[in-house]
Amino acid sequence: MAQTQIRRRRPPAQWQALIAAYAASGESLRAFCARHGLAVSTFRHWLARLGQTTPVSAAPPLPAPGPRLLAVQILDEPPAGSGVVVVAGGGVRIEVTPGFDAATLKRVLATLGVGA
């Protein structure tokens, strides 16, 4: 005999609390909904209904493997005597001075998961 699922309606205040919990969780939308027994489509409906198309404060998802683009800011005048400064997400900062070892830089970037 098949089991029936009981659907319960949540008031808007409860949805606001769930959206706040999702934003603070750092989980993907699917993982959060699965953990809380929510339909992804219903959660998205409430995000839109409460005026939040996407929760801005949620942690970004992990990048997919493979090449990806990174934002770059070019300074008008780099500091004297410096080569290149790369600032990636999560506060990662790499300074490359003139005469750097390309192989070492490539290993560092691969270890950090930055670059191709």
N, C-alpha and C positions, 0 to 999 in steps of 0.2 A: 504494500500500500504506500502511495507517495505521500511524503510529508508536505504540509502546506506551510508557507512562510508567512508569518504575521508581520504586516507592515505597520509601522507606527509613525504618526506625524509628529514632527519636531517643531516647536515654536521658533520664530525668527531669532529669539535670544539664544537658543541652543545652537542654531546654525552659526551665529556670530562667534560663539565660543569655539565651535568646531573649526571654523575658518582661522581663528587666532591660534588654535592648537596646531593646525596644519602649517601655518606660517612659521611657527617656532620650532617645528619638528625637524626640518631639514630633509624630510622624506619626499619621495616622488608622490605625485597625486595618487597614482594607482596604489602604491604601497600603503599610504595613509588610509585611503578608502577601504582597502582590503582589511587592514588591521581594525578598523572601526565598523566594519560591516555596512559600508555605504556604497551606493552605486555612484560611479564616477560621473555619469550624466546628471544625476540629482545634485551632486556636490557642485558641479559647474553651473547648474541652474541657480543654486543659492548664491554662488559667487557673483553672478550677473545680477540677480535680484537685489542683493544687498549693495550693489554698486561697485563690486570689486571683480574686474575681469580676471585678474591674476593677483594673488597676494604678493606684493612687492617684497615683503620682508622674508619670504621663504628663501632658504639656502638654494643656490643654483644647483641644478643637477650635475652629476659628474659628466665630463665630456665623453663623447663617443670616441672609440679608438680611431686613429687615422688622422689625416691632415685637418687642421682647423685654423681659423683666422684669429689673430690677436690684435687688439687695439694698440696703436702706436702713437706716441706723442713726440713730435720732433721739436726740440728746443731751438730757439733762435740762435743762442750762443751757448754752446756746451762749455762746461768748466774747463779752465786752462789745463792742458796736459792730460786730459782724459780721452778715452776712446769712445765707447758706446755704453750707455746705461739702458738696460732692459728691465722694465717693471711689469711683472705678470700678475694675474689675479692671486688673491690670498696673501698679498704683501711680499711676494717673491721679487727680489731685486738682484740683478746681475750686472756687474760693472766689468767691461772688457777694456783693458788698456792696450795701447799700441804695442804690437809685437806679441799678442796673445797666441796660445797654442790652440789651434782649431780643433784638434782631436780631443783635447781635454774639455773644451767648451761643449762639443757634441756629446760627450759622455755625461757632463753635468746636466745638459738639457734633457737628455734621455732619462736620466735618473729622476728628474723633476716632472717628467711627463709633458714637457713643453717642446713645441716644434715638431717637425716631421721626422 
